[in-house]
Amino acid sequence: MVKNIDRALQDAILAMRILRKSIIDHGHMEAMAEFDGLMSVTISEAERELTRWQSSHRAERSGEAK
């Protein structure tokens, strides 16, 4: 079970970025163009979700502190 969702999302985003960079570095961009496009969208969506989760989590924590 994941106890730290924030960290898990950050790690997943980093892993996707590393995979994408590896594809580019090894010259497989042409063959993987469709996959790269999908990865780009996936990374953007994951970053938005992380930001949304962090914002809601902060709001919950500030509500608990009152």
C-alpha positions, -999 to +999 in steps of 0.1 A: +000+000+000+013+034-009+015+056+022+028+087+005+008+094-026+026+127-033+060+109-034+046+080-055+032+104-081+065+123-082+084+091-087+060+079-115+064+112-133+102+110-130+102+075-144+081+085-174+105+114-181+135+091-179+119+066-203+110+094-227+146+108-225+161+073-231+140+069-262+152+102-276+188+096-265+189+062-283+176+077-316+144+058-316+122+089-318+110+082-353+099+047-346+084+057-313+068+090-323+032+079-315+044+065-281+063+097-274+032+117-280+013+095-256+040+098-230+040+136-233+003+138-227+005+113-199+032+132-181+013+165-184-019+148-170+001+133-142+016+166-133-018+182-133-032+155-111-002+158-087-008+196-084-045+190-079-039+164-052-013+186-035-037+215-034-066+195-020-043+178+005-030+212+017-066+224+021-075+193+041-045+198+063-052+235+069-088+226+078-075+200+104-052+226+120-082+249+128 
